[in-house]
Amino acid sequence: MIGILAGMGPKSTAPFVDKVVQLCQEKYAAKYDIDFPPMMIYSCPTPFYIDRPLDHEALEFAIISGAQKIASTGVDFIAIPCNTAHRYFENIKKSVDTPLLNMVEEAIKHIPRNKGRVALLSTPSTLESGIYQDGLATLGCQFVWQESWQHLVNQVISGVKEPNGLDQAHSNWQELLNELGEQADSLILACTDLNIVAAHHPTDIPIIDAGLCLASAVVNRYYEGLKKEQ
């Protein structure tokens, strides 16, 4: 059984589960209900605020508590579709006996080596943690960032979380893509809230979607486990 510790943010949970289901169809020809994996999904409320400094102790405690709850249900492994949560990954891993998939590592695997300038679109906390920059350095890629980009990313995330903010979020996302223009050779989509709007705005800039990379790893892990049991 797959464990998904989600809810960070709340609107990103359903799209992630949809990705898992879609990949089951595309990669493993799942068709009938019985072909799809059992999943235990916990939407974990956390003290995350895009407009104020994080209380890391409180946030880490909430995520670890969520991981322990979902581990107690007997899942075989856990995926956490939240990039910010991965700055606490090692402590989360120590808190449970259930194996964890690492979203950041899965995304880094999909970035081609020596492919020039890579922009990271994430929460300020993920950006400040350096968890993606370290991986980019090992691949020989150049990390690029501008304060104006981060401001727009923050506005998009805020819009997704607000009751009537989606229209503005779409506008801010398009403005962000226009600003990136020729200044980035590829983008890492490293906040699941951004997926809510990114899917509606085609762009010529290659995008490495960390959420999609994690969903792919979830599906592969599940079906590989089935093969070993047969």
Summary of the structure (lengths in Angstrom):
residues: 230
radius of gyration: 17.3
end to end distance: 15.7
largest distance: 52.8
contacts: 747
relative contact order: 0.17
helix: 57%
strand: 13%
